[in-house]
């Protein structure tokens, strides 16, 4: 005799092994879901090698699949299983994903960013869960890339048939009045009707046993961060140039290099920072939100999660986005500057110390994001909880108040 299940189970898949963005977004959503429903549990499947460094709340757990790393030519190689080729590694990841989904038997499956997973590794799991009647959702950040690059990428990966056949909804963690995520992508009407713009994900302060003392006591400081740090050398180099040449900047700087920065680059930047009385350098902090909330201003590259934190903690921000290999950060930063939510400074190679020093001084005079009124800006988590709280099963109607697709 079967027993009706009274709990709700949410499975979240994140393909990425490099960087912090995807993992932190999935973790934020997971904690919001369990915080809103005492009968809900979340399992995260991730390729991040540092997922174990983060705290996870009650009823949230994770399965780590073997990591991969993307090379400069766009190809992948195993991160830890050096004697495996990439095909064997993907096959192993695919098997673990399917087995975890089979055993966990979720009511809702959220796939982060990659519709079919890395090299299609989540396709069979999607088909299995579809056959069970599990609701399947694709979650996308506000900006993926410029349409000229996104369209051929999705064509190559055969994404559009998957959006039609395998997904019930497409959640976009942003707002169309800030950026229309799939502009330039020709979508069938039945796929466009699945789109829901949730709003950005509000960051909160995690409850921890003790908040680390600030490096400069009660003095205001600029927080300088590049997320995972794997591509943040230019940002840190430019900021350090300013502090090396100008000892009269308005605030000291707390520089967080990130866990994915190459060791030799990290050592070089730490050595430079150690010579500067107004710069404190950290390699990694799993509770960046506490540093962010207490800062006088933020200097960052403009990744999605950092942008959400800037908005959530109402911080004046200077964004220095990367432009390779994707224009994602540039598009977000340029739009933020246009709306008055942040300022932008582009790295064109020279990294003149005076230019950065001037930008840091201007940051102290910059208006906070809350000065710009955008309805629903940070309602993402509340709307996700509303969407998850609806009756399970395939969706036939999207609430008009949070729908972003065509009627």
C-alpha positions in Angstrom: 0.0 0.0 0.0 1.4 3.4 -1.0 1.6 6.2 1.5 1.0 9.7 0.4 4.0 11.9 0.9 3.4 15.0 3.0 6.8 16.7 2.5 8.0 18.7 -0.5 11.4 18.0 -2.1 13.3 20.4 -4.3 16.3 19.3 -6.3 18.7 22.0 -7.7 21.4 21.3 -10.2 24.3 23.6 -10.9 26.9 22.5 -13.5 29.7 25.0 -12.7 33.0 23.9 -11.1 34.7 27.3 -11.4 33.6 30.5 -9.7 31.1 31.1 -7.0 28.1 32.6 -8.8 26.0 29.6 -9.6 26.7 27.9 -6.3 25.9 31.0 -4.2 22.7 31.6 -6.2 21.5 28.0 -5.7 22.3 28.2 -2.0 20.4 31.5 -1.6 17.3 30.0 -3.2 17.6 26.8 -1.2 17.7 28.7 2.1 14.8 30.9 1.2 12.7 27.9 0.3 13.3 26.0 3.5 12.9 29.2 5.5 9.4 29.6 4.1 8.1 26.0 4.4 9.0 23.7 7.4 8.0 20.7 5.4 10.3 21.4 2.5 13.8 20.0 1.9 16.4 20.9 -0.8 19.2 18.8 -2.3 21.8 20.7 -4.4 23.9 18.9 -7.0 27.0 20.9 -7.8 30.4 20.5 -9.3 32.0 23.2 -7.1 35.2 22.0 -5.4 34.6 24.4 -2.5 30.9 23.7 -1.8 31.9 22.0 1.5 33.4 25.3 2.7 29.9 26.9 2.9 27.4 26.5 5.7 24.1 24.9 4.8 21.0 25.3 7.0 18.6 22.7 8.3 16.9 20.6 5.5 19.5 21.7 2.9 22.2 19.3 1.7 24.4 18.7 -1.3 25.9 16.1 -3.6 29.2 17.0 -5.2 29.8 15.6 -8.6 33.4 15.4 -10.0 34.6 18.8 -11.1 35.7 20.0 -14.5 37.5 23.1 -15.6 37.0 25.1 -18.8 40.2 25.8 -20.7 41.0 29.0 -22.6 40.1 27.3 -25.9 36.6 26.5 -24.6 37.3 22.8 -24.0 36.9 21.1 -20.6 39.2 18.8 -18.7 38.6 16.9 -15.4 39.5 19.0 -12.3 40.5 16.2 -9.9 40.2 12.9 -11.8 43.4 13.5 -13.9 43.4 9.9 -15.2 39.9 10.2 -16.6 39.3 11.9 -19.9 36.5 14.4 -20.1 34.0 11.9 -21.7 34.4 9.5 -18.8 34.1 12.3 -16.3 30.9 13.6 -17.9 29.5 10.0 -18.0 30.2 9.7 -14.3 28.7 13.0 -13.5 25.6 12.1 -15.5 25.2 8.8 -13.6 25.5 10.5 -10.2 23.0 13.2 -11.2 20.4 10.6 -12.4 20.9 8.3 -9.4 20.6 11.2 -6.9 17.4 12.5 -8.7 15.9 8.9 -8.7 16.5 8.4 -5.0 15.6 11.9 -3.9 12.4 11.8 -6.0 11.8 15.6 -6.1 8.5 17.4 -6.5 10.4 20.2 -8.2 13.7 20.2 -10.2 15.5 23.5 -10.8 18.3 23.5 -13.4 20.6 26.5 -13.1 21.5 28.3 -16.3 22.5 25.4 -18.6 19.2 23.9 -20.0 20.7 20.5 -20.7 23.6 20.7 -18.3 27.2 20.4 -19.1 27.5 18.6 -22.4 23.9 17.4 -22.0 24.6 15.6 -18.8 21.2 16.4 -17.3 19.0 15.6 -20.3 18.2 12.0 -19.2 17.4 13.1 -15.7 15.0 15.7 -17.1 13.3 13.1 -19.2 13.0 10.7 -16.2 11.5 13.3 -14.0 9.2 14.5 -16.7 7.8 11.0 -17.0 7.1 11.1 -13.2 5.2 14.3 -13.5 7.9 16.3 -11.6 7.8 20.0 -12.3 11.0 21.1 -14.1 12.2 24.7 -14.1 15.1 26.4 -15.8 16.5 29.2 -13.7 18.4 32.0 -15.5 20.2 35.0 -14.2 19.3 38.4 -15.6 21.9 38.5 -18.3 23.4 35.5 -20.2 25.3 37.2 -23.0 24.8 39.4 -26.0 22.3 37.9 -28.4 24.9 37.6 -31.2 26.8 35.0 -29.1 23.8 33.5 -27.1 21.8 32.6 -30.2 24.5 30.4 -32.0 25.4 28.9 -28.6 21.9 27.8 -28.0 21.5 26.6 -31.6 24.6 24.5 -31.2 23.4 23.0 -28.0 19.9 22.4 -29.4 18.3 24.3 -26.5 15.0 25.4 -27.9 13.5 21.9 -28.3 14.5 21.2 -24.7 12.8 24.4 -23.5 9.6 23.3 -25.3 9.6 19.6 -24.3 11.3 19.3 -21.0 10.5 22.4 -19.0 7.4 23.7 -17.3 8.7 27.1 -16.5 11.6 29.4 -17.1 12.4 31.6 -14.1 14.5 34.7 -14.8 16.0 36.2 -11.7 15.7 39.8 -12.8 13.3 42.3 -14.3 12.5 43.0 -18.0 12.6 46.8 -17.4 16.3 46.4 -16.4 17.2 43.8 -19.1 15.2 41.6 -21.3 17.2 38.4 -20.9 16.2 36.5 -24.0 15.9 39.5 -26.4 17.1 38.6 -29.8 16.3 34.9 -29.3 13.4 33.7 -31.4 11.2 31.7 -29.1 8.0 29.8 -30.0 5.0 31.2 -28.3 4.5 28.1 -26.1 8.1 28.6 -24.8 7.7 32.4 -24.2 4.6 31.8 -22.2 6.7 29.8 -19.7 8.9 32.8 -18.8 8.5 34.3 -15.4 10.6 37.3 -14.3 10.9 37.0 -10.5 12.9 40.1 -9.6 16.5 40.0 -8.2 17.4 37.8 -5.2 17.6 39.8 -2.0 20.7 39.0 0.0 20.4 38.7 3.8 22.8 38.3 6.7 23.5 34.7 7.6 23.4 34.0 11.3 26.9 33.0 12.4 28.4 32.3 15.7 30.6 35.4 15.6 31.2 38.2 13.2 34.9 38.6 12.4 36.4 41.9 13.6 36.9 44.5 10.9 40.5 45.0 9.8 40.3 48.8 10.4 38.2 48.9 13.5 35.3 51.4 13.2 36.8 53.2 10.2 34.7 53.1 7.1 36.2 51.1 4.3 35.8 50.2 0.6 35.1 46.5 -0.1 37.0 45.3 -3.2 35.8 41.9 -4.5 35.9 39.9 -7.7 33.7 37.0 -6.6 35.6 33.8 -7.1 38.6 35.8 -8.2 39.7 33.6 -11.1 39.6 36.6 -13.4 39.9 39.4 -11.0 43.6 40.3 -11.3 43.0 43.5 -13.3 40.5 44.9 -10.8 42.8 44.3 -7.8 45.9 45.6 -9.7 44.2 48.8 -10.6 42.9 49.4 -7.0 46.3 48.7 -5.5 47.9 51.1 -8.1 45.7 53.8 -6.6 46.6 53.1 -3.0 50.3 52.8 -3.9 50.4 56.2 -5.5 47.9 58.1 -3.4 48.1 57.8 0.4 45.3 60.3 1.0 42.3 58.3 -0.3 39.1 58.8 1.7 38.8 55.2 3.1 41.0 52.2 3.5 40.3 49.1 1.4 39.4 45.5 2.4 40.4 43.4 -0.6 39.0 39.8 -0.9 40.9 38.0 -3.7 38.7 34.9 -4.0 39.4 31.2 -3.8 39.9 30.6 -7.5 42.7 33.0 -8.1 45.9 31.5 -9.4 48.3 31.0 -6.5 51.2 33.0 -8.0 48.9 35.9 -8.8 47.4 35.8 -5.3 50.9 35.8 -3.7 51.9 38.8 -5.7 48.9 40.8 -4.8 49.1 39.8 -1.1 52.7 41.0 -1.0 51.8 44.4 -2.5 48.9 44.8 -0.1 51.1 44.0 2.9 53.2 47.1 2.1 50.1 49.4 2.3 48.9 50.5 5.7 45.4 51.3 4.3 44.8 48.0 2.5 43.9 44.7 4.2 43.8 41.6 1.9 41.9 38.4 2.5 42.0 35.3 0.3 38.4 34.1 0.9 35.4 34.7 3.2 32.3 32.5 3.1 30.3 35.3 4.7 30.9 38.1 2.3 27.5 39.6 3.1 28.8 40.7 6.5 31.7 42.6 4.9 29.4 44.0 2.3 26.8 45.2 4.7 29.4 47.2 6.8 31.3 48.8 3.9 31.2 52.4 2.9 31.2 51.5 -0.8 32.0 48.5 -3.1 34.4 48.1 -6.0 33.5 44.9 -7.9 33.4 43.4 -11.4 29.6 43.1 -11.6 28.7 39.5 -11.4 25.1 38.6 -10.7 25.4 37.7 -7.0 27.6 40.7 -6.1 25.1 43.0 -7.9 22.2 41.5 -5.8 24.2 42.2 -2.7 25.0 45.7 -3.7 21.3 46.3 -4.2 20.3 44.5 -1.0 22.7 46.3 1.2 22.1 49.6 -0.6 25.8 50.2 -1.3 27.3 52.8 -3.6 29.2 50.8 -6.1 31.9 51.1 -8.8 31.7 48.3 -11.3 34.6 47.3 -13.5 33.1 44.5 -15.6 35.1 42.0 -17.7 34.3 41.9 -21.4 35.8 38.5 -22.2 34.8 35.7 -22.9 31.2 37.0 -22.3 29.7 40.5 -22.2 27.4 39.5 -19.3 29.0 41.7 -16.7 29.4 44.6 -19.1 25.8 44.5 -20.1 24.7 44.5 -16.4 27.1 47.2 -15.4 26.2 49.5 -18.3 22.5 49.1 -17.6 23.1 49.8 -13.9 25.0 52.9 -14.7 22.3 54.1 -17.1 19.6 53.6 -14.4 21.7 55.3 -11.7 22.1 52.1 -9.6 25.9 52.0 -9.9 28.9 53.6 -11.6 31.1 51.9 -14.2 34.8 52.1 -15.0 36.2 50.1 -17.9 39.7 48.6 -17.9 41.2 49.6 -21.2 44.7 48.4 -20.3 46.4 51.5 -18.9 45.0 51.3 -15.3 46.1 54.8 -14.5 46.3 55.2 -10.7 44.9 58.7 -10.8 41.8 57.6 -12.7 41.1 54.9 -10.1 41.8 57.3 -7.2 39.4 59.9 -8.7 36.7 57.1 -9.0 37.2 56.1 -5.4 36.8 59.7 -4.3 33.6 60.0 -6.3 32.3 56.8 -4.8 32.0 58.6 -1.4 29.7 61.1 -3.0 27.6 58.6 -5.1 23.9 58.1 -4.4 22.8 54.8 -3.1 20.8 52.4 -5.3 17.6 53.0 -3.1 17.5 56.5 -4.7 16.1 54.8 -7.8 12.6 53.4 -7.4 12.1 50.2 -9.4 9.0 48.3 -8.3 9.7 44.6 -7.5 13.4 45.0 -7.8 14.4 42.7 -5.0 11.2 40.5 -4.8 12.9 37.4 -6.4 12.9 35.1 -3.4 9.4 36.0 -2.3 8.1 35.3 -5.8 10.1 32.0 -6.0 8.4 30.9 -2.8 5.0 31.8 -4.3 5.8 29.8 -7.4 7.0 26.8 -5.4 4.0 27.0 -3.2 1.6 26.5 -6.0 0.0 23.1 -6.6 2.6 20.7 -8.0 2.3 19.6 -11.6 2.5 21.2 -15.0 1.7 24.9 -15.1 -1.2 26.1 -17.2 -1.3 29.7 -16.1 1.3 32.1 -14.8 0.2 34.8 -12.4 0.0 38.1 -14.4 1.7 40.1 -11.6 5.0 38.3 -12.1 4.7 37.1 -15.6 7.3 38.3 -18.1 6.3 36.4 -21.2 3.8 37.2 -23.9 0.1 36.9 -23.0 
